Amino acid sequence: MPPKKSVAIPVRSDGLAGEKVIVTGEVKGQTRSSAAQVLKDAGATIEKSLNKKVTLLVVGEKPGEEKLAKAEDLGCKVVTWDEVMDDIKKGGNDDDAEETEDEEEESEVEKPKPKSTKATQKSTAKTAPKAATKTASAKAAPKSSAKPAAKSKTQSKSSVLLDGKTVIVTGTVPGHERKEVSSILEDAGATVAKSLNKSVELVIIGVKPGPDKLKKINDMGIETIEWDQVADELGLEVAPQVKIAEVKPGKAPGSIDGMTLLITGEIDGHTRSSAQKVLAKEGAKFAKSLTNAVEMVVLGVNPGPDKLESIKKKGIETCNWDDLVKELGIEDGAPPKKKARKS
């Protein structure tokens, strides 16, 4: 009997850039090698074993408890396969990501410049002035363009703020994919770091940056600047933020014994795995993704806009993590996500 074909998954090429990853457990629709290839396509480096180099442990179904415990000891971030896919799938990060990609594809088809170049070979006198006119118009009136992402590539210029500096972006930038943002910054003279390290001189803050990342930035004493300020200096149009579905947390239940839960967003002081363990001791079960089996969603900090939209559409009950542990009388403890590494 021939082996089952793995499901092809289109991912962003920079979705896991700089991450050193290992996969454990069974991944539905994928062999171990095809799952690794998906992560490679997203820019990850696949490690052969769980060691100090690993920055991310991706968990499928029925993961080994020993491996999870070792990951926690090593201070390695643990996420489920579904969570990773939500982050790195093309169109999976923001509500408008798919729309943005469609716009970029349309802009590539509709760009007049390449067509006019071909036309000049036949009739230079007629088409060359038109191409020049459109280019000048785009620079003179950037707000008239309906596709800021495509337009910004041609408008990046040198920046006193960025020139010669090593920078990193945290949070999302509406209207732009991360790869395009990096390109804009590099065109302005900056070097874009793959991770937050001592070489970073400036952090550019987008929409809803992670609280742990912000704390680390503050602890390291790195200078920060808002993306809107960078865009203003470079003469870029700031895309409007996507409206996020409003999900009001309900009352935390007095018992979760036998309930199927899903945790979304960041839980301060916990990895996703350790947060689940806290609630599992109270009898809770956990779904891998937001399905009809989920009875309640436990909200952490900055849950993804796509996830909030799905919660609202499905009408699933929610409660805050802090309210839940307080209601259940759990001694939370909040262990740190990462242990200090020996220098």
C-alpha positions in Angstrom: 0.0 0.0 0.0 1.6 3.3 -1.1 2.2 5.9 1.7 -0.2 8.7 2.1 0.6 12.0 0.5 1.5 14.8 2.9 -0.7 17.9 2.7 1.1 20.9 1.1 1.0 24.0 3.3 2.0 27.4 1.9 3.9 29.4 4.5 5.7 32.7 4.8 9.4 32.3 4.0 10.4 34.5 7.0 7.8 33.1 9.4 10.4 31.2 11.5 13.5 33.0 10.4 16.3 32.5 13.0 14.5 29.8 14.9 16.1 26.5 15.7 13.3 24.0 15.8 12.5 20.4 16.7 9.2 18.5 16.2 7.8 16.0 18.6 4.5 14.0 18.5 2.4 13.1 15.5 1.4 15.8 13.0 -1.9 15.2 11.3 -1.6 15.1 7.5 2.3 15.1 7.6 5.1 12.7 7.9 7.9 13.8 10.3 10.1 14.7 7.3 7.4 16.7 5.5 6.5 18.5 8.7 10.2 19.5 9.1 10.2 20.6 5.5 7.2 22.9 6.1 9.1 24.6 9.0 12.3 24.8 6.8 10.2 26.6 4.1 9.3 29.1 6.8 13.0 29.8 7.5 13.6 27.5 10.5 16.7 25.4 11.1 15.8 21.8 12.1 17.9 20.4 14.9 18.4 16.6 15.2 17.9 16.5 18.9 16.5 18.6 21.8 19.6 20.6 23.0 20.5 24.1 24.2 20.5 25.4 20.7 16.8 24.7 20.2 14.7 27.8 20.5 11.3 26.3 19.6 9.7 22.9 20.3 6.7 22.2 18.0 4.3 19.7 19.5 2.0 17.4 17.6 -0.4 14.8 19.0 0.8 12.4 21.7 4.1 14.2 22.4 6.6 12.5 24.8 6.3 13.7 28.4 10.0 13.4 28.9 10.7 15.7 25.9 8.2 18.3 27.2 9.9 18.2 30.6 13.3 18.6 29.1 12.2 21.5 26.9 10.9 23.2 30.1 14.3 22.6 31.8 16.1 24.0 28.9 13.9 27.1 28.8 12.8 26.2 25.3 9.5 27.8 24.0 6.8 25.1 23.4 4.0 25.6 20.9 1.6 23.3 19.2 1.7 22.6 15.4 -1.7 24.4 15.0 -0.4 27.5 16.7 2.7 27.6 14.5 0.6 27.2 11.4 -1.6 30.0 12.5 1.5 32.2 12.7 3.4 31.2 9.6 0.7 30.2 7.1 0.3 32.7 4.3 -2.6 34.9 5.4 -2.6 33.3 8.9 -1.2 36.1 11.0 -3.6 39.0 10.5 -7.1 39.2 9.4 -6.0 41.3 6.4 -2.9 39.2 5.5 -4.7 37.3 2.7 -6.2 40.5 1.4 -2.7 42.1 1.4 -1.2 39.3 -0.5 -4.0 39.4 -3.1 -3.3 43.1 -3.5 0.4 42.5 -3.9 -0.3 39.9 -6.5 -2.6 42.2 -8.3 -0.1 45.0 -8.2 2.5 42.8 -9.8 0.1 42.0 -12.6 -1.0 45.6 -13.0 2.3 47.4 -12.7 2.5 49.7 -15.7 6.3 50.0 -15.7 7.4 46.5 -17.0 4.6 46.7 -19.7 5.7 50.2 -20.8 9.3 49.0 -21.0 8.3 46.3 -23.5 6.2 48.8 -25.4 9.1 51.2 -25.7 10.9 48.6 -27.9 8.1 49.1 -30.4 7.2 52.7 -29.9 9.6 54.6 -27.6 8.1 58.1 -28.3 4.6 57.2 -27.2 5.1 55.0 -24.1 8.2 56.4 -22.4 6.6 59.7 -21.4 3.6 57.9 -19.9 5.8 55.7 -17.7 7.7 58.7 -16.6 4.5 60.6 -15.8 3.2 57.7 -13.7 6.4 57.4 -11.7 6.5 61.2 -11.0 2.8 61.1 -10.0 3.4 58.2 -7.6 6.2 60.2 -5.8 4.2 63.5 -5.8 1.0 62.1 -4.4 1.6 58.9 -2.5 -1.9 59.0 -0.8 -3.6 58.4 -4.1 -2.3 54.8 -4.3 -4.8 52.1 -3.1 -1.9 49.6 -2.5 0.5 51.0 0.1 2.5 47.8 0.3 3.4 47.8 -3.4 4.0 51.5 -3.5 6.3 51.6 -0.4 8.9 49.5 -2.2 9.7 52.3 -4.6 9.5 55.1 -2.1 12.0 53.9 0.6 14.8 56.4 1.1 17.8 56.9 3.4 17.0 57.7 7.0 19.0 59.5 9.6 17.2 57.4 12.3 18.0 54.1 10.6 21.2 54.5 8.5 23.9 52.2 9.8 21.9 50.8 12.7 21.0 47.2 13.5 17.3 47.0 14.1 14.5 44.6 14.7 10.7 44.8 14.4 8.3 43.5 17.0 4.5 43.3 16.6 2.7 43.4 13.2 2.8 46.2 10.6 -0.6 46.7 9.0 -0.5 46.6 5.2 2.9 45.0 5.0 4.4 41.5 5.3 7.4 41.1 7.6 9.7 40.4 4.7 8.6 43.6 3.0 9.2 45.6 6.1 12.7 44.2 6.3 13.3 45.3 2.7 12.0 48.8 3.4 14.4 49.1 6.4 17.4 47.8 4.6 16.7 50.2 1.7 16.8 53.0 4.3 20.3 51.9 5.4 19.5 49.6 8.4 20.6 46.1 9.1 17.7 43.9 10.2 18.6 41.4 13.0 17.0 38.0 13.0 16.5 37.9 16.8 16.7 40.2 19.8 20.3 40.2 20.8 23.1 42.5 22.0 23.8 43.8 18.5 20.4 45.4 18.2 20.5 49.2 18.6 16.9 50.0 17.8 13.6 48.2 18.2 10.7 49.3 15.9 7.4 48.7 17.6 4.4 47.7 15.5 0.8 46.7 16.6 0.3 44.5 19.6 3.9 43.5 20.4 4.3 40.6 22.9 4.6 41.7 26.6 7.5 39.3 27.2 9.4 40.8 24.2 8.8 44.3 25.5 10.0 43.4 29.0 13.2 41.9 27.5 13.7 45.0 25.4 13.3 47.2 28.5 15.7 44.9 30.5 18.3 45.2 27.8 17.9 49.0 27.6 17.5 49.1 23.9 16.1 52.3 22.3 12.6 51.9 20.7 10.6 53.8 18.1 7.0 53.4 16.8 6.5 52.1 13.2 4.4 55.2 12.5 7.4 57.5 13.2 9.6 55.4 10.8 6.9 55.5 8.1 6.6 59.3 8.5 10.3 59.8 8.1 10.4 57.6 5.0 7.4 59.1 3.5 5.3 55.9 3.6 1.5 55.8 4.0 0.5 54.1 7.2 -2.0 51.4 6.5 -5.1 51.5 8.7 -5.2 48.9 11.5 -7.6 45.9 11.0 -10.6 46.0 13.2 -10.3 43.2 15.7 -13.4 41.3 16.8 -14.6 42.4 20.3 -14.7 39.4 22.6 -15.7 40.2 26.2 -14.5 37.6 28.7 -17.2 36.0 30.7 -17.3 34.8 34.3 -14.7 32.1 35.2 -16.3 28.8 36.1 -16.0 27.3 39.6 -14.9 24.0 38.2 -13.2 22.9 34.9 -13.2 19.2 35.7 -14.0 17.3 32.5 -14.2 20.5 30.4 -12.5 20.8 27.0 -10.5 24.1 26.9 -8.3 26.0 24.5 -5.8 28.6 25.7 -5.0 31.5 23.4 -2.7 34.5 23.8 0.3 34.8 26.0 0.1 33.6 29.6 2.4 35.7 31.7 5.1 33.6 33.3 4.1 30.4 31.4 4.7 28.5 28.3 1.5 27.2 26.6 2.5 23.7 27.9 3.0 24.8 31.5 -0.2 26.7 31.5 -2.1 23.6 30.3 -0.5 21.6 33.0 -1.7 24.0 35.7 -5.3 23.5 34.5 -5.0 19.8 33.7 -4.4 19.3 37.5 -8.0 20.6 37.9 -9.3 18.0 35.5 -9.4 20.0 32.2 -8.8 18.6 28.8 -7.4 20.6 25.9 -8.2 20.9 22.2 -5.4 21.3 19.6 -7.4 23.9 17.7 -10.7 25.9 17.9 -13.3 23.2 17.1 -16.9 22.7 18.2 -15.6 20.4 20.9 -14.2 23.4 22.8 -16.4 24.4 25.7 -14.5 27.4 26.8 -11.5 29.5 25.6 -9.1 30.8 28.2 -7.8 34.2 27.1 -4.2 35.4 27.8 -2.6 38.6 26.6 -2.9 39.7 22.9 -4.8 36.8 21.5 -4.6 36.6 17.7 -7.2 38.6 15.7 -8.1 35.5 13.6 -8.7 33.5 16.7 -10.9 36.2 18.2 -12.9 36.4 15.0 -13.4 32.6 15.1 -14.4 32.7 18.8 -17.0 35.3 18.1 -18.4 33.5 15.1 -18.7 30.2 16.9 -20.1 31.9 20.1 -17.8 30.0 22.4 -17.7 31.1 26.0 -14.5 32.8 27.2 -12.8 33.8 30.5 -9.6 35.4 31.5 -6.7 33.3 32.7 -6.2 35.5 35.8 -9.9 35.3 36.7 -9.9 31.5 36.2 -6.9 30.7 38.4 -8.3 33.0 41.1 -11.8 31.4 41.0 -10.3 27.9 41.2 -7.9 28.9 44.0 -4.9 27.8 42.1 -1.5 28.7 43.5 -0.3 29.9 40.1 3.4 30.4 40.8 4.1 31.7 37.3 7.4 30.0 36.6 9.7 31.9 34.2 9.5 30.9 30.5 13.3 30.7 30.2 16.0 30.0 32.6 19.1 32.1 32.8 21.8 30.7 30.6 25.4 30.3 31.7 27.7 32.9 30.1 
